[in-house]
Amino acid sequence: RPEFALKPRPEPEPDFSLDLPNLTQGKDKQWPIYG
């Protein structure tokens, strides 16, 4: 979700846990917030 990266929320933990599978799939490049 690139839009999320552009507009980081103060509490990204809930979304982070839900998007963990996406991060492992290589989408981490779209998440500079989490590196």
C-alpha positions, 0 to 999 in steps of 0.5 A: 500500500504505497499510499500508506507509505506516503501518509504514515499513521501515528500507530502503524503497528496494527497495519504492520502485523496485517501486512507482515506477509506482504513484507516477506513477499518483497513488498518491503521496498514500498515500506521505507517506514519499516525498512 
